[in-house]
Amino acid sequence: MDDTLGHLVWTMKATLDGGVVLVGSRGKYMKWDLSKCQGAWMKKFDADGNI
């Protein structure tokens, strides 16, 4: 990858209500050097794709 700001999903887990939980981070990723990560995030989506 080039040296651009992006998001990387670390974990994707199905939930009992038909949705999904995503956990990831954002930052500049250069050749998968993750040392420039700028924090983590977590999003929960329901079965219809709503956050």
C-alpha positions as CSV (number, residue, x, y, z in Angstrom):
1,M,0.0,0.0,0.0
2,D,1.1,3.6,-0.4
3,D,1.6,6.1,2.4
4,T,-2.0,7.2,2.7
5,L,-4.4,7.6,5.6
6,G,-6.7,4.7,5.8
7,H,-8.7,2.3,8.0
8,L,-7.8,-1.2,8.8
9,V,-10.3,-3.7,10.2
10,W,-8.7,-6.0,12.8
11,T,-11.7,-8.0,13.9
12,M,-15.1,-8.8,12.5
13,K,-17.5,-10.7,14.7
14,A,-21.1,-11.7,14.0
15,T,-23.7,-10.9,16.8
16,L,-26.7,-12.8,18.0
17,D,-29.1,-10.1,16.6
18,G,-27.9,-10.7,13.0
19,G,-25.5,-7.8,13.0
20,V,-21.7,-7.5,13.2
21,V,-19.1,-5.7,15.3
22,L,-16.0,-4.3,13.6
23,V,-12.8,-3.3,15.5
24,G,-10.0,-1.5,13.7
25,S,-7.7,1.4,13.6
26,R,-6.7,4.3,11.3
27,G,-3.4,5.7,10.3
28,K,-0.8,5.7,7.6
29,Y,0.2,2.3,6.5
30,M,3.3,1.9,4.5
31,K,4.0,-1.7,3.4
32,W,2.1,-3.0,6.4
33,D,4.2,-1.1,8.9
34,L,1.5,-0.4,11.5
35,S,3.7,1.7,13.8
36,K,1.9,4.9,12.6
37,C,-1.6,3.8,13.8
38,Q,-3.6,6.7,15.3
39,G,-6.0,4.9,17.7
40,A,-8.6,2.2,17.6
41,W,-12.3,2.3,16.8
42,M,-15.3,-0.1,17.2
43,K,-18.5,0.0,15.3
44,K,-21.7,-2.1,15.8
45,F,-24.0,-2.7,12.8
46,D,-27.4,-4.2,13.0
47,A,-28.8,-6.7,10.5
48,D,-30.0,-3.8,8.3
49,G,-26.5,-2.2,8.2
50,N,-27.4,0.7,10.6
51,I,-24.7,1.8,13.0
